[in-house]
Structures are given as structure tokens and as C-alpha cells.
Amino acid sequence: MHVDLLTILRQQKLKWYGHSTRSSGLAKTIMQCTVNGGRRRGMQKKRWEDNIREWTGLELRNTLRIAEDREEWKAVVRRFSMRLYGSQM
């Protein structure tokens, strides 16, 4: 099975999101914080949350709730992988 690097990185990012959401450490605090002030003009950069929403097809508040349950989040990551790989998994 041939898997490209971008796909592996996306899977790892989804796994890390679930892990950090369940933690109570600095990673969770940083990921869930918002920065006050304006953004630069032009095309806006994507945020972690934008990627998670795009890849899972879920709203952010739902991903936060689902990620609290490790087994349920693993199922989300598996569904994402199945969409990418099809029957190769």
C-alpha cells in the first residue's frame, strides 16, 4: 500500500488533536485560546480547527465532545483514513 506523506501527517494531526483535547496541559490551553486583535489583509491562514473541521466534516464543538472519548475519536480517525485509502486498509 502506498501512502503519501501528506496523508500520514493529516492522520497524525487528527490523533494529536484528540490527545491534546483529552489532556489538561499547555497544549490544550494553547490550542483552544483565541488571540485578540485584527488579522492581516489578504488570504487568511488556516487554523488547526479549520483543518479538523474540513477533514472530519464535523463542527468544532462536536469534535471537542467526541475527542473526549478516546474510542469514539479513534473511530473518527479510522473513518477519515478509510475515506482516503478506500478498501486498502
N, C-alpha and C positions, 0 to 999 in steps of 0.2 A: 504494500500500500504506500503510495506516495503522498506525503503531507507537506505542504509548503510552510515556510517559517511564519508567515503572517497568521495562518490558521492556528498554529501552535501558540503564538503569542496571544491571540484572542482568547483561546481556551484558558491559558494561564491567568489572563486578566480577569476573566469571569470567576475563576477559582479564588483568586486573591480578593476580589470584591466580596465574595461570600465569607471568606475567612476574616477579613477586616471588619465586616459588618457584625459578625458574632463576637468580636473581641471588645475589650473596653479600653484599649490603649490609644496611643497617639495616632496611629494610622486611621482609626475610625474617626477621631476628632478632626483630623485634617481633611479626610475625605468628605465629611458632612458639613464642613464650615462654608460660610459664604464670605466673600470679600466685598466690603463696601466701596463705592466709587464707580466711576464710569469705565467703559472698555474702549479700546482704541477703535477708530473707524475702520471700515473695510470688513472683509470676511472674518467672522468670529471663529476662534479656535474651538475645536470640540473639547468638551469636558469628559471626564471619566463617565459621568452619569449619562451623557449623550450616547456614548458607545454602548453601555449596558442596556439602555432603553432600546436602541436600534437592534442589537443582536438578539435580545430576548423577546422583543415585542411586547414588553410589559411596562406599565407605568412605574416610575421610581418608587412611589410609596408601596407598591406591590412587591417590588424586588427587595426592598428593605425587610418586609414582613416574611417573605419566602426564604430569604437568606438566613434568617434566624434559625430555621430548621435545616440542619446540615443535610439530611437525606433528601429533602424536597429541593434544596439548591443543587445538589448533585444531579437530580433528575432534570433540572433546567439546563445544566451544562451538557448533560448527555443529549437532550433534545437538540440543542444548538449544534453539537458535534454530528448528530445523525443528519441534520439538515445539510451540513457541509459535505459529509462523506457518503451519505446515502446508505447503501447496504454494505459498504466496505467495513463497517465497524462490527 
